[in-house]
Every structure is written in structure tokens, then in C-alpha cells.
Amino acid sequence: MTEAVTPQSPFDPPPSPPEKTGDTAAAIRPEDIRDGSVVALAVGVAGLLLGLLWWWLAPRVQYVSNGEAVFLRNSESEARIAADGTFFLLALGLGVLSAVGTFLWRRAGGVPLVIGLAVGSCFAALAGWRFGLWLGSSSTDLAAAAAAAGKGVPFDAPLELLAYGALLAWPMTAVLLHLGFTALWTPRDPEPDPLYGWSGYYQPAPPAEATLPPRRRRPDRVGGPASLTPSGGGGPGGLRPGRSGPGWLR
């Protein structure tokens, strides 16, 4: 006994693709979280290098005392701006190095790796800033430093960072550069082969009129010229002449 098969209507929605069987890999693996933690720790520790280089390379602002007050030795000096610029350039360079090193270590990238790089870069910038201030805070009290230096003897002011926006140079450079490297040179996953019987897009069926047999041609009006119409009866060969005249009504 056979079952009747109903043909699919062209107006029906396309069938849904079959679900893949088997275990599916998780989007974020434990190895990715481990790599992100390693990047955050390594970049964060590198912030000490930023503080050391800033303390070593940044120009010092010098003061002088006349015995009653403390004044800038050179009122037109740009040492304060140069100190901020030195911190910014050092943070920019270390951000480039951290982005390149992270990409060369793990070319596949991933969300945990980017998050680890961003967190480590922010911590490194803060750690370098505070470490540099600690190294350059030998003369935090200007009055005591002026008294120790003596009248008319210039002395260095403590190291300061006036432009706090320079703290964003390292994390922004590292994250943006790493994302650019990942978008350009990360190997792409191969495209999956289409499943058997599923082409991935809907192809509408041909209209129903195209599958119907051609209709027989009938005379346009009663009493017209004879037309050859396939029929089971009539003259030879199944042809029947058309009827006309009043004799047909009898």
C-alpha cells in the first residue's frame, strides 16, 4: 500500500537546514582564558619599565630660592610639557611593542586575548605613572628642598604628570593595533561544505501553469468555419467538421 505524496507548493516557506550532530566546540575555551591572563600579567609587569624610562628620560623642572620664596629658575622653560610628552611617547612605543608581541605569540586572536591586552595595558600605564612618581619624589617638599639647596642654588622639582590623558596612550594603541593585525593577517577558518540536500538558499518552484497540458482549441463562435479538433468521434481520423446553417438546429 502506497501513500499519496503531496507536492510542495511554491508559496510554502523554505525548509530549515538540518541540525549538525555531534559535539560543538565552545566559543571560548579554557586555553583562550589562560592566554588572556598571561598577556594581562606580562603587559602589566612591563609598566615598571615605563616608570623607569620616564624617570630617567624626562627633563626636570628646576626651582631656585632667594631665601624667602621659591621661584622657577626659567619661567619660559617647557620642561613640564616635555615630561608629559616623554611619558606619552614612551607609552605609545610600549603599546606598539605589546600589540606586536601579543599578535606574534597568538595569531588566532580571540576575545579573551584582546580583553587581557586591554586590562594589562591599563594597569601598566597606571603602574608606570605611579612608579615614576615614586622614583622622582626625592624632593616632594619644595621648602625643605630649597633650604637644603641653599639660597640661589637651583634644585630639581619632583616629577609630575599634568596631562592625565597620556595614561590612555598605551591601552588604546595596543588594542587598536592588535585588532588591525588580527583583521589583516589572521588565518581565516575554511568555509563549511554545504550539507547534502540543502543548498543554503531558497529556489522557488516553477509556476503551476507551465506543467499543465495544452488546452484544445475550440471554435470562437457557433456557425464559424470548420476547425480541426481532436475528438473521439466524427469523421476519419477522429476529425469532426464544424456545424453551421439552420439544419444544425433540427
C-alpha positions as CSV (number, residue, x, y, z in Angstrom):
1,M,0.0,0.0,0.0
2,T,1.5,3.3,-1.0
3,E,0.9,6.7,0.5
4,A,-0.1,9.7,-1.6
5,V,2.6,12.3,-1.9
6,T,1.5,15.9,-1.8
7,P,3.7,18.1,-4.0
8,Q,5.2,21.1,-2.2
9,S,3.6,24.4,-3.0
10,P,5.8,27.2,-4.4
11,F,4.4,29.5,-1.7
12,D,5.5,27.4,1.2
13,P,8.4,28.7,3.3
14,P,11.8,27.0,2.5
15,P,12.7,24.1,4.7
16,S,15.0,24.6,7.6
17,P,18.6,23.2,7.3
18,P,19.2,20.0,9.3
19,E,21.0,20.4,12.5
20,K,24.5,19.1,12.8
21,T,25.1,16.2,15.0
22,G,27.9,15.7,17.4
23,D,29.5,17.9,20.0
24,T,30.0,21.6,19.1
25,A,33.1,23.4,20.3
26,A,32.6,26.2,22.8
27,A,33.2,29.7,21.6
28,I,35.7,30.4,24.4
29,R,38.0,27.7,25.5
30,P,39.9,27.5,28.8
31,E,43.1,27.8,26.8
32,D,41.9,31.2,25.5
33,I,41.3,32.4,29.0
34,R,44.7,31.2,30.1
35,D,46.4,33.1,27.2
36,G,44.5,36.3,28.0
37,S,45.6,36.1,31.7
38,V,49.2,35.5,30.6
39,V,49.1,38.6,28.3
40,A,47.5,40.8,31.0
41,L,50.2,39.7,33.6
42,A,53.1,40.2,31.2
43,V,52.0,43.6,29.9
44,G,51.1,44.8,33.4
45,V,54.6,44.0,34.7
46,A,56.1,45.9,31.8
47,G,54.6,49.0,33.3
48,L,57.5,49.2,35.7
49,L,59.8,49.6,32.6
50,L,57.6,52.6,31.6
51,G,58.1,54.3,35.0
52,L,61.8,53.7,35.0
53,L,62.3,55.1,31.5
54,W,60.1,58.1,32.3
55,W,62.1,58.9,35.4
56,W,65.4,58.5,33.5
57,L,64.5,60.4,30.3
58,A,62.0,63.1,31.4
59,P,63.5,66.6,31.8
60,R,63.4,68.1,35.3
61,V,61.8,71.4,36.3
62,Q,64.3,73.4,38.3
63,Y,63.5,75.9,41.1
64,V,65.6,78.4,42.9
65,S,65.1,80.1,46.2
66,N,66.0,83.7,47.3
67,G,65.8,82.8,51.0
68,E,62.2,83.8,51.3
69,A,60.3,82.2,48.4
70,V,60.8,79.6,45.7
71,F,60.6,80.5,42.0
72,L,61.1,78.8,38.7
73,R,64.6,79.1,37.5
74,N,63.4,79.7,33.9
75,S,59.9,80.9,33.6
76,E,59.9,80.1,29.9
77,S,61.0,76.5,30.4
78,E,59.0,73.8,28.7
79,A,60.2,71.1,31.0
80,R,56.8,70.3,32.4
81,I,55.3,69.8,28.9
82,A,58.3,67.8,27.9
83,A,57.8,65.5,30.9
84,D,54.3,64.8,29.8
85,G,55.4,64.3,26.2
86,T,58.1,61.9,27.2
87,F,55.5,59.8,29.1
88,F,53.2,59.8,26.1
89,L,55.8,58.8,23.6
90,L,57.1,56.0,25.9
91,A,53.6,54.7,26.5
92,L,52.9,54.8,22.7
93,G,56.0,52.9,21.9
94,L,55.4,50.2,24.5
95,G,51.8,49.9,23.3
96,V,53.1,49.1,19.8
97,L,55.5,46.6,21.2
98,S,52.9,44.9,23.3
99,A,50.5,44.7,20.4
100,V,53.1,43.2,18.1
101,G,54.3,40.7,20.7
102,T,50.8,39.5,21.5
103,F,50.0,39.1,17.8
104,L,53.1,37.2,17.1
105,W,52.6,34.9,20.1
106,R,49.0,34.1,19.3
107,R,48.0,34.9,15.7
108,A,44.5,33.4,16.2
109,G,43.4,36.3,18.4
110,G,40.2,36.0,20.3
111,V,38.1,37.9,22.8
112,P,40.0,36.8,25.9
113,L,43.3,37.8,24.3
114,V,42.0,41.3,23.5
115,I,40.5,41.8,27.0
116,G,43.7,40.6,28.6
117,L,45.7,43.0,26.5
118,A,43.4,45.9,27.3
119,V,43.4,45.2,31.1
120,G,47.1,44.7,31.2
121,S,47.8,47.9,29.2
122,C,45.6,50.0,31.5
123,F,47.3,48.5,34.6
124,A,50.8,49.0,33.0
125,A,50.1,52.7,32.3
126,L,48.9,53.3,35.9
127,A,51.8,51.3,37.4
128,G,54.4,53.1,35.2
129,W,52.9,56.5,36.3
130,R,53.0,55.7,40.0
131,F,56.4,54.1,39.8
132,G,57.9,57.1,38.0
133,L,56.4,59.4,40.6
134,W,57.9,57.3,43.4
135,L,61.3,57.4,41.8
136,G,61.2,61.1,41.2
137,S,59.8,62.1,44.6
138,S,63.1,62.8,46.2
139,S,62.2,66.4,46.8
140,T,58.4,66.5,47.4
141,D,58.6,69.3,49.9
142,L,59.8,72.4,47.9
143,A,60.5,74.4,51.1
144,A,62.7,71.7,52.6
145,A,64.5,71.1,49.3
146,A,65.1,74.9,48.9
147,A,66.5,75.1,52.4
148,A,68.7,72.1,51.8
149,A,70.0,73.5,48.5
150,G,70.7,77.0,49.9
151,K,70.0,80.5,48.6
152,G,70.3,80.9,44.9
153,V,71.2,77.2,44.2
154,P,68.8,75.6,41.7
155,F,67.3,72.2,42.6
156,D,65.0,69.8,40.8
157,A,61.3,69.6,41.4
158,P,59.5,66.3,41.8
159,L,58.4,64.5,38.7
160,E,54.8,65.1,37.8
161,L,52.3,64.2,35.1
162,L,49.9,67.1,34.3
163,A,48.2,65.6,31.2
164,Y,46.3,62.6,32.6
165,G,45.1,61.8,29.1
166,A,48.6,60.4,28.4
167,L,47.6,57.4,30.5
168,L,45.3,56.2,27.7
169,A,48.1,56.1,25.1
170,W,49.3,52.6,25.9
171,P,45.9,50.8,26.1
172,M,44.4,52.5,23.1
173,T,47.5,51.9,20.9
174,A,47.8,48.3,21.9
175,V,44.2,47.3,21.4
176,L,43.6,49.1,18.2
177,L,46.9,47.9,16.6
178,H,46.3,44.4,17.7
179,L,42.8,44.4,16.2
180,G,44.2,45.8,13.0
181,F,46.8,43.0,12.8
182,T,44.1,40.4,13.6
183,A,41.8,41.7,10.8
184,L,44.6,41.8,8.2
185,W,46.8,38.7,8.8
186,T,44.8,36.2,11.0
187,P,44.2,33.0,9.0
188,R,40.5,32.5,8.3
189,D,38.6,29.3,9.1
190,P,37.7,27.3,5.9
191,E,34.1,27.7,4.8
192,P,32.0,24.6,5.7
193,D,30.8,22.4,2.8
194,P,27.1,22.7,2.1
195,L,25.1,19.8,3.5
196,Y,23.6,17.2,1.2
197,G,20.2,18.3,0.0
198,W,20.5,21.8,1.3
199,S,21.8,24.5,-1.0
200,G,21.6,27.3,1.6
201,Y,19.1,29.4,-0.3
202,Y,15.5,29.0,-1.5
203,Q,14.8,28.3,-5.1
204,P,11.1,28.8,-6.0
205,A,9.3,26.1,-7.9
206,P,8.1,26.9,-11.5
207,P,4.5,28.2,-11.8
208,A,1.8,25.6,-12.0
209,E,0.6,26.7,-15.4
210,A,3.9,25.6,-17.0
211,T,3.2,22.0,-16.1
212,L,-0.4,21.7,-17.4
213,P,-1.1,20.1,-20.8
214,P,-2.1,22.5,-23.6
215,R,-5.8,23.0,-24.0
216,R,-7.7,22.1,-27.1
217,R,-8.7,24.9,-29.4
218,R,-12.4,25.5,-29.7
219,P,-14.3,27.5,-32.3
220,D,-14.7,31.1,-31.4
221,R,-18.4,31.2,-32.3
222,V,-21.2,28.9,-33.4
223,G,-21.5,28.6,-37.1
224,G,-18.0,29.6,-37.8
225,P,-15.6,27.9,-40.2
226,A,-14.8,24.3,-39.5
227,S,-11.9,23.7,-37.2
228,L,-9.9,20.5,-36.7
229,T,-10.4,19.5,-33.1
230,P,-9.1,16.2,-31.7
231,S,-12.1,14.1,-30.7
232,G,-13.0,10.6,-30.1
233,G,-15.9,10.6,-32.7
234,G,-16.6,12.1,-36.1
235,G,-15.0,11.6,-39.4
236,P,-12.0,9.7,-40.3
237,G,-9.0,10.1,-38.0
238,G,-11.2,11.4,-35.2
239,L,-11.8,14.8,-37.0
240,R,-15.3,16.4,-36.9
241,P,-16.2,19.3,-39.2
242,G,-17.8,22.3,-37.6
243,R,-21.6,22.6,-37.9
244,S,-23.3,25.6,-39.5
245,G,-26.7,26.6,-41.0
246,P,-30.2,26.1,-39.9
247,G,-30.0,22.4,-40.5
248,W,-28.0,22.0,-37.3
249,L,-30.9,23.2,-35.2
250,R,-33.2,20.4,-36.4
